[in-house]
Amino acid sequence: LLHLISEDIPSTRLWADRTRGLAQRKGQVFWLRLVDVVTAWLDTIHDTTATAAQEIDRRIQEYRATGSGLGLSWLLLLRKDAEERAGLHQRALSTIEEALEFVRDSDERYYLPEIHRQQGELLWKSLGKGGPAREALETALRTSAELDSLAWGVRAACTYADMLVDLDDPGSARTLLERAMTAAPSLQTADARRARILL
C-alpha cells in the first residue's frame, strides 16, 4: 500500500493484481474487498466521470460490510480524489469531513495529517487562498509533528509552500521548507526530493 501513498501507479496496479490473486486462493474476503476499492480508484485515473467516482463509494460500502473499518479514512481519501477529478468539489469536501468524522470516532490517526493537507489543498483550489485553506494546512503540519510523522510533515510543507509562493510570499515558503527538511534530513521520498529542489 505504500506504493499507493507514494503515488506509484504501476506498482500499485501490480500490488492489486497480486493481492487479488492471493486473496482469491486463500478465500480472504477482507483483502478482496480492499483491493476492489483500490482497483475502482485506479480506474478513475482515466475515467474521470461522476459514475466512476460513485463506483468507489459502492466498493467502500462492500468493504465496510466485512465488518472492518481499518484504513477507512484512507479509502475515503481515494473517493475524494476521484470526486475532485470529476469536478465534484463540494462532494469532495464532504468526503473530507466524513474522513475526519471517522477519525474522531475511531481514533485512527495515522492518515490525519494527510486528510488535513488534502482539505487545505482542495479549499485552496476551490475557494481561494483565504483562511480556511491556511488553517487546514497548518493543522496538517501540527498533527504531523504530534504523530512524529516526518513524511506527512514534508508533504504538507510542500503544499503549504506552493500556496505561499502563489501568495507572493516566497520567503515564508522557504522558511517552512527549511524547517521541515531540518527535521527530516535523511528522508528519501518524492516529497522530500521535491522540497530539496524547491530549496
N, C-alpha and C positions, 0 to 999 in steps of 0.2 A: 504493500500500500504506500510505501514511501515513494515509489515511482509516481503515483498519482499526486501526492502532495508536492513533489518537485516538478510537476507538470511534464514528466517524461512520458509522452503519449504512447510511443511504440512499446516501451517496456510495460506500461500499464495494460495495453492490449494483450501482450504476451502473458502477463500475470493472470489476467482474467480468463484467458483460454485454458491455461494450465490448471488454475484453481477450479474452474468449472469441471474439467475432466476428472480431476481427483475427487471432487465432491460428489460427482455422479457415481463414481466407482465405490465410494465409501458410504453413499446414502446420507450425506451431511446436508440437510435442508438449510441450516443456517447459512452455510457458505454459498450454497446455490442462490439463495435469495439476495445475499450481499453482492454477489457477482452480477446478478440481474440488474441491480441498481447502478453499478459501475458501468456495465455494458450499455444501459439506457443513456447514461451521461455521455459515454464515448460517441454514441450515435448522434448526439446533439451538436457535436463539433462541426458536422457537415449539414445537419438538418436543424436549422435554427427557427423552426416553427413553434407556435404555441402548443400544438399537438405533441410534438416531441418532448417538450418540457413537461407536459401533463403525464407522459408515459413514465417519467422518473417518479412522479408522485405515486402513480399506481404501483410501481415496483417497491417504493418505500413502504406503502401500506402492506404489501405482501411480506416484506421483511419484518415489519412490526408484528405481523400475525404469528411469527415464530415464537413470540414471547420475549424477544430480545430488543433492548434499546441501545445496546452497545454501539458507540460511534454514531448515534443518530444525528447529533449536531453536525458532524462532518458530512453525512449523507444529505442533510438539508442544505448545506453549502453547495453541493453538486446541483441540487434542484434550483437554488438561487442563481447559480452560474448560467444554467440553461434558460431560465426565465429572463435574465438580463440580456442574453444574446438574442432572445426572441423579441426584445423591446418591451418586455413586461416589467418596467422598472418599479412600479408600485407594488406589484405582486412579489417581486424580488425583495423589496424592503420588508414586506410582511413575512416572508420566509426567514429573513434575518431575525426578526422579532420572535418567530417560532423557535428558532435555534437557541436564542437567548433564554427563552422561557424553559426549554428543555434543560439547559444548563442549570438554571435556578432550581428546577425540580429534582434533578438527578445528581447534581454536583459533579457532572462530567466536565472538568475544566480544561482538559488538555488543549482543545481547539478554541478556547475562549478568546485568546489574543487574535487569532485569525478571523474569528467571527466579527470582532470589533473592527479589525483592519478592513475587512470587506465591506462592512457597514459604512465606514468612513469613506472608502473609495467610491461606493455607489452613491452616497449622498453628495460627494464632490462632483461626480459626473452628472447626476440628475437634477440636483437642486442648487448647484453653485458652490462657492468657496467659503460659505459662512460658518458660523459657529458650530452647527451640528456635525459637520464633517470633521472639523478640527477636534472637537470633543471626543468623537469616536476614535480617531487616530491616537489621541493622547491616552485614551483608555486602553487601546491596544498595546501601547508602549508600557504603560503601567502594569497591566496584567502579565505581560511577558516577563517583566522584572520580578513580579511576585512569584511566578512559576519557575523562575530561573531558566526560561526558555530563550536561549540566545538566538536560535534560528528564527523563531517567530518575531523576536525583537528587531532583528536586522531587516526582515521583510517589512515590518510595519514602518521602520525608519525610512526605508527606500520609498514607500508610498507617500509618507508624510513629506519627505524631501521633494518629491515630484510636485506636490501641491504647493510647497513653499516657493519653489522656483517659479511656478506658474503665478504666484502672488508677488513676483519680483522681489523675493527675499532670499537670494542665493546664499548669503552669509549664514542665516539661521539654518538653512538646509545643510550646509557643510558642517556646521557645528553638531547638528543632530546625527549625521552620518559618522562623524569622527567619534562621538560618544558611543554609538552603537558598536563600531568596529574596535574601539579600545576595549570594550567588554568581551569581544569575541575575536581576538586577533588571529586565531588559527582556524576559524570556521571556513569550511570549503563547500559552500552551497552556491547555487546560481545567484541568490540574492546577495550573498557576501561578495562574490566576484563582481556583481553589478555595482555594489557600493564602493568597492575599490576603484572601479573605473570612473565613477562619478566624482570621487575624491581627487 
